Amino acid sequence: NKALPLAPPELASTDRITTLEAQQNGLRLRRANIERVLRDLDTPLPSNPLLVDIKTRWERERKLKIAQEELESVKVAEHDVGLKLLRAYKKREREAEWESSSTLWVRRVTS
């Protein structure tokens, strides 16, 4: 599987959080597309052997299995990016809290 080029929000972002959000949005879109393909492949074929031969059925089952495996890998990647994003949010909140509390502490000490 070839990696796709970076999306414009990822290229323009200098912040780690915006980069992770862009990755998460890309994975969410990819998951939706794969789920749509799975729905299309999951529709039953006519049971008449004259209309659909066994090779076509096997090929369809193979494509369905590949799409399900890809969906699972996308879900895992989406989960990993979500955890990274959560950690980045927490880190930013801690740094913002530390900066605001340190100025109060400095003011109290110097007063």
PyMOL commands that set and color helices and strands:
alter all, ss='L'
color gray80, all
select helices_A, chain A and resi 8-12+16-42+54-110
alter helices_A, ss='H'
color red, helices_A
deselect
rebuild
show_as cartoon
